[in-house]
Amino acid sequence: MNTNQSISVIDIGTTKIVAMIGRKEEDHTFSILGIGNVKSKGVLRGTVFNIKDTVEGIKEAVKIAEQMSGIKMNDVYVGIAGQNIKCLVNSDYINRTNSEQDITAEELERFIKNQENVPLDPGQQILHVIPKSYTIDGEEIEKPVGCIGKRLEAKFHIVVGQTQNINSIKRCIANAGLRLVKIILEPMASSRAVLDPMEIEAGVAMIDIGGGTSDLAIYHKNMLIHTAVIPFGGNVITSDIEKAYNIIKNKAEKLKINFGYAILENDKLDDIVVVDGDIQGRKPKEIEIKSLAKIIQARVEEIIGFIYNEIKLSEAENMLGAGIVITGGGALLKNLPQLMSYCTGLESRIGYPMIYIRKTDLMDVKNPAYATAIGLLIQGWEDIIKHKNPETEVKNNSIDENIGEISQEKNKKQQEEKKEKVNEKIKENKPKTKKQNKIIVGIKDTFSGFFDSKDTTI
């Protein structure tokens, strides 16, 4: 494989299967050459349970991506999530024979590789070994390569998956006529697509809300310090709507997307939406937007509760200087960042995979739903570079310096554009106006009394 060729990835999700073909450009961005997005039928909460249906979905998505790009997909990088993903923290050390000799990339790589011998429960398999922190002779060091010392200690973040689920993914890829290069944890991939390097330095929690799961990845000082997979996503919200109004799943999903709110706005309190009868002869149903919002809000609050509990368990709550970044298809629920901020006390924003995508791309992939696929492209390219240059220094899971330049260049351009606009307004003598946020005031009062505890139990 060479650095100029295309990169192919497969995102096998609960609600959709995405096949994507991309290429790294000289300006450090990625061009999306082809994309196939089809409905997923054989996956439940991130875990493949029907090989045949999943293979058919992969083949269909690949065919669309190949037709769009004119490129044949062969070697692919594939994402993995699912409720069976677990994370372990392991501490280890080595006593070096020559303390005056520089620590080399090869020496560090052997130290990391040795963590694959950590004992696991039956039926488990290591997916990733990620350094969490380093210490040399008692002093904490961010990058050991090039340093000297006798005792090198480290804490490692070890991502573990069920062997059966991993083998199912391998089988699906093989049966689809593709060659699996590497399986990558989806929260790590999504993070690479939507997080700014400065956020990873300051401390940030990335939450990818998919159909079946909500994936969490926490970073601090350029290190991945915690990951978790919460086995609930947008599908449970759809299911609640389906049961509450006795309508089919398809219409419940459309209600959620088009009229759903995590926090209702004042001007929507009296709005009503009419849903056609599911079965011929049945009368249309009138549904209050206010009632719909209560159902959605109750479930989202509970999902946020699971996420916030994981953040507390990671002991990183006070390290999140950049707050929370929400991505995935579920991130598009109206006013979700406001509810996330209220429930956690942390600043929240939506993560769009725009930083690393070329502006010239015609396809509308700058959507949170494609964060995982785009992140897989980025990590696939990094894997190619690593194998092309095996002596390259280990990056400690930090953002690549070249890729990091993109956000800095964009920030500079944005500042210049803002300055030009201000100057134009001064010349035209037009006063500035401020857009007022319409989000409902008095959130705390609104929250109380909606449901008893039994109403929000998953």
N, C-alpha and C positions, 0 to 999 in steps of 0.2 A: 504494500500500500504506500502511496506517496501523498504528500501534503496538498497537492493540487487537485486530487481527484475528489469525486463526490463522496458524501457520507450518508449512509442509509440507517434509519432508525425505525423502531416499532414501539408504540405506546399501547399496551394492552390494558385497557381500563374496564371498569364495570359497565359504563354506559356507552363507551365508544372505543373503537380501535383506530389508531392513527398511524399511517405509514408516511414517512417524510424523507425527502431527499434534499440535501443541502450541500453547499460548498463554502469553504473559508476563502475570503477575499483578501487582497493585499492591504486594505484599509482596516483589517482586523474585525470586520463584520462578517455576517453569514448571509448568503443568498439562498432563499428557499426556491428550489427548482421544481419540486413536485410535492403534492400532498394528497393523500387519500383519507377520508374520514367516513367510517361506516358504523352502523349501530352494532354494539357488542351484545352477543346472545349467550355466550358460554362462560361468562365470568361473574362471580358473586363475591362482593366485598373485596375485590382485588385479587381473588384466587381463582385460577382456572379450574372449572369442574366439569366442563364438557369439551373434550378435545376436538371433536368433529366440528361443532359450531364455531369454536374459536379459530380453527384452521381456515374455515370458509371465510370468516370475517377478515383474517389476515390476508388471504389471497385476494379478496375483493378490494381491500384498501391498497395493497401493493399494486394491483392492476391499474387503479386510478392514478396513483402517484407516478407510475412508469409511463402511462400515456401522456400525462401532463408534462413530464420532464424529458421524455425521449431517452431515458436512462434506465438500464436494467438493474434491479436491486439484487444483490448477491449476498455480500457480507453485511450483517446488521447488528446494531447495538439495541438492546431491549431493556425496557424498564421493568422493575418489580416493586410491588408494594404488598398489600394484603395484611389482614389482621394477624397473621402468624409471624410477621417480622418482629424480631426482638433485638435489643441492644445490650451489650455487656461492656463493663469497664474493667480493664486489666492493667495492673502495674507490673513493670518488669525493669531489669537493669542489666548492664554488662560492665565488667571490670576490664579495662583496656590494658593490653600488655605494654604499650608505649604511650605514656600520657603526654609526651611532648610532640607527638605526631598529630597532624591535623586529622579531624574526623572527615572521612570521605563519604560521597554519596552512596558508593557501593556498600560501605560499612553500615551506614544507616539503613539502607534497603534490606540488608541481611537481618538487622535487628527487627525491623518491621515484619519481614517475612516469617520470622521465628514465632510470631504471635499466632500463626495459623495452627500451631500445635496445642493451643489452649483446649483443655477438655470440654466437650459439649454433651448435652443430653442426646440420647438416641434419636435419630431422625432429623438432626439439625446439621446445618452446613454454613460455613463462614462465607459471607458475600464481600465484605469490605473490612479492612483493618486501617483505621484512621488515627494518626497520632493526635492526642488531645493536649499534651504538654510535655516539655522536655526539661530536664535538670542535669547540669554538669557540675559534679563536686559540690552539690548543695545549692547552686545558683540556677535560677530559672532562665532558660534560653529559648528564644523563639525559633532560631535556625541553627541547629548544631553543626551543620557542614562547615568546615573551615575552622572550627573551634578546637581547643586542646583541653585535655583533662583525663583523669583516671577513671572515674565512675560516671557512666551515662545512664540516667534513669528516664523513664517515660510512662505516661498513662496513655492507654490506647482505647479508642472507641471501636468496639467490634460489633459489626452488624451481622446478625444471624438469621437465616431463613429456614423454612421447612424443606428438607430434601425432596419430598414428594411434589411440592409446588414448583420448586426449581426444575425438577425433571419434567414436569408437565409443560412448562414454558419451553424447555429445550425440545421436547417432542413436537410441540405445535410449530415451532420455527422450522424444524427439520421436515415435517410433513407438508409445510407450505413451500418447500423447495428452496429454502434459504439457509445460509450458514451463520450460526450464532458466533459473534466475536466476543461479546462480553455482556453480562447482566449487570445493570446499574440500579441502585436504589433510587426510586422515583423522587423522594423528597430532596435528595442531593441534586438531582438533575433539574428539578423545578427551581431550586435556589440559584443555580448558576444562570438561569434565564432571566430572573426578575430582580435579583439583589444587586445593589450598587456596592462596589468594593469598600466604600466608606462605611456602609451599614454593617458589613461583615466585621470590620475593624471595631466599630463602636459597640456592637452587640445587637442581634436582631433575631426574632423568631419568625420563620417562614411557615405559613400554613397553607397547604394545597388542599382545597375542599373539592373532592371529586364526587362521583355518583355513589360509590359504595364505601369509601373511606375518607378520612381527613388526615393528611400526612403532615407531620411536624418536624422541622429541622431548626436547631438553635445554634447560632454562631456567636463567637466572641473572640476578639483579637486574632482574626483570620483563621480560627480553628472551629471545626464542627465539634460541639461539645455534647450534643444530645439529639437523638432522633426518636420518633415514636409514630405509630400508626393507630389512629382511633378508628374503630370499625363502624363508624357512622358517617354518612355524607348526605348529599342532596336527595338521595332516593328515599330516606326516611321522612323527609319533609313532604315529598310528593305523596308518599303512602298515607300520611296523616290527612292531607287534603282529600285524597281519594275516599278514605273512610268517612271523613266528616260530612261530605256532601253526596256520598254514594254515587260517584261518577267514575268513569273508566280512567286508567292510568294516564293515557295520552292527554286527556283533557285536564287532568289534575296538574300534569307537568306544564302545560301551556298556561294555566292559571298562575302557577308559581312564577314562571318566567315573565309573563306580560303584566301581571297585576299584583305580584307578591311584594311585600315589604317586610324587612326585619324590624323597622320602626316606622309606623304610619305617619304620614305628613298631615298637617292640619287641613289642607285643602282637599284631602281625599277621604275625610271622615264620613261623608254622606254618599260617596260614590257606590254605584251598584253595577255589577257586570252580569250579563245574561248568558247562560250556558245552554246550548242546544241539548235536547233530550238524547241520551245515549242510544236508546232503542226506539225504533220507529213507532210512532203513536204516543210516546211520552211527551209531556209538556216541558218546555224550556224552564230552567231554574234560574232564579234571581239570587245572586250571592253578593252580600255586602263586603266591600273591600276591607272595612273595619273588622269584620268577623274573620276574614281570610288572614289578615295581618296578625290577629291574636294567635291563630293556630301556628303560623309560621314562626312567630316570635318565641313562642313557648318551646318549640323544638330546637331552634337555633340557640337559645339560651342554654339548653342542656348540652348541646354539642360543644359550645364555648366552655362550659363547665368542665368537660372532660379534657379539653385542650389546656385550659388554665391549670388544672390539676397536674398535668404532665410538666408544664413550665415550672411549677412549684417543686415537683419531684426532682427536676434537674438542678435545683438550687441556683438557677440562673436568672431569677426574676429581677434581681437588682443589677444585672449586667446588661439589660436590654436598653442601651442608650438610644437605639434607633427604633424601638418599639416592635410592632408586629406588621408583617407584610402578608396580605391575604391574596392567594391566587387560585387557579383552577376554575372550572366552570361554575362552581358554587359561589365564587367570589362576586359574581355579577348580580346577586340578590340585592335589591335596592336598599340603601342605608345600612348595609352590613358593617362597614368600618365604624360607624357611630355606635352600633350596639356592641361591637367588639371592644371598643374603647371604654364604654360605660361599664361593661362586665369585668374587665381586666385592669382598668386604670392605666392602660398603656396606649400610647399613640398608635394609630393604625392607618394603613393605606392599602389600596389595591395594587397588586404587582402585575404590571403588563410586560410581556417579553419583548420590549421595544429596544432595549439598549444595544443589543448585538445584531439586530436585523437591518439589512440595507433598506434605505428609503425608496429605492427603485423597484422593490418587489411589488408585483401587481396583486398578489394574493393577500387576502385579509387574514393573516396569521398573527397579527399583533393583538391577540386575544388571550386572556388568562387561561382559557381552555387548552391552549397549545403550549403552555409553559413547560410541561414535562417533555414533549417531543423536541422542542427547541433546546432545552437543557441537555437532552441526550445527544443532540448534534454537537454541542459545545464540548461535552465530555468525550464524545467519540473522537473528535479532532485532537483533543489533548492526549488521548490514548495512542493515537497514531504518532504524534510527535514524540511521546515517551519511548515508543518502540523503535522509532527511526533514530533517536538519539539516546541510547540507553545510559550514557554518562551524564545526562541532564540532571541537575540537582533536584532532589525531592522537594516538592512545593509545599508540603505540610498542609495540603488541602486549601491553600490560599488561592485567591483569584489570580490568574496569570497576569503578569505585568502588562503584556501587550493588550490583552482584552480590557484591562482596567483603564487603559488610555482612552477608550471610547467614551466612557461616561464623563471623563474630565473634559474631552473635546466638546461633547454635547452641552455640558453645563456652561462652558465658555461661550458657545454660540448662543445659548438661550439668554445669557446675561447681556450679550451684545444686541440681540434682537429687542430685549426689553428696554435697553437704553435708547435705541433708535425710536421706539414707539413713544417713549416719554418725551424725547426731543420734539417729535412731530406734534404731540399734544400741546406742548408749550408754545410752539409756533402758531398753532391754530387757535390758541387761547381757549381750549376746551377743558372744562373742569373734569377731574376724575370722578368716576362713579364706582360705588362698591356694590357687588352682588350680595344680597342678603340670603343667608341660608334658610331654607324653608323647613328644615327638620323640626319636628315637634318639640316644643319647649316643655319643661317639666317632665322629663323622661321618668324620673323616679316614681312620680305619682301614677304615671301611665302604667308602669310595670306591675304595680301592686293590684292584687285582686283579680287578675285574669284567670289564674288556674290554681287549683289545689296541687299539692305535691304529686298526687296520683295521676294527674293529667299530663305531667311532663316526664313520666317514667318511660324509658325506652324498653 
